[in-house]
């Protein structure tokens, strides 16, 4: 921070703003936030300053109003989630500047005759509600829909292999990867970053051998803190994936990729050591389109399906929450879209229980 307001500064406003960003960057580093998150927030603040044409000690609520409104009203309006993250970044920066412990208010008053203030409030920034947390079209696959996708992928593998085409190998990789994504409720990045060493035994379920548990090392972090870790146990409903993993890892399939020796990545690509999120997303979209399912059902919906199908199978919601790494039960509930068939069975079960109670009040 610039300490001496009596020193004549060339382009003082720009230099002071740069010092403010440096101070905020140091504060975020001290909080343990990831460097990618920090730099993204700082770039946004530079962008906001250029948009407003003013500096923090001149900012007013109307500036953030105009900035967010412009981002929301273009040809490709930003989602509420992104808009919320932008307004949060500006609010946090203003909070840093207005905290008396950093002295920016006094400095700006002496230097510019004005002081920074908070410009983001509940009434001019997007609110967080469960209604916009998940896009309307995003839901869990039904089991029949998943069977159609997986059958289509398996048929493609068989067809290309019978024709002598080399395309069967990447198609087989994708087929196994999508089944693993579903069987362990993974995010796209978690799936792509898997290594061979991430699987291990569950000492309480010896029948699953080396595939009793999965260490997810690249789970989504909180507040820019970087990736977290969690352990996902293989559950009986998805034990069929174990044979798929054995075929891929120890059956020699993975080693047939020319790039397999470059790293321990579970999913090598044709040209690189590891498949990308975009590559998996495109391959899954092609399979989804081929069987005529809605475009809203992307690769991430396999994670929704994992949550939903475990809940339908009777698993404790807290267990499901820990399996997918959600900090709050409310987040897990957003992922759950139980089928109408499950709902009807539940209603019929409760009706039968009520009738039994009426016939035998002492039961």
Secondary structure, DSSP 8 states (H G I E B T S, - for coil): ----TTS--TTHHHHHHHHHHHHHHHHHHHTT--HHHHHHHHHHHHHHHHHH-S-TTT--HHHHHHHHHHHHSSTT---HHHHHHHHHHHHHHHHHHH-GGG-HHHHHHHHHS--------GGGS----GGGTS-TT-----HHHHHHHHHHHHHHHHHHHHTT-THHHHHHHHHHHHHHHHHHT--HHHHHT-BGGGEE--TT-GGGGGGSEEEEEEE--STT---EEEEEE--GGGTTHHHHHHHHHTSSSGGGSTTGGG--BSS--SSSSS--HHHHHHHHHHHHHHTT--TT--TTHHHHHHHHHHHHTT--HHHHHHHHT-SSHHHHHHH----HHHHHHHHHHHHHHHHHHHH-TT-
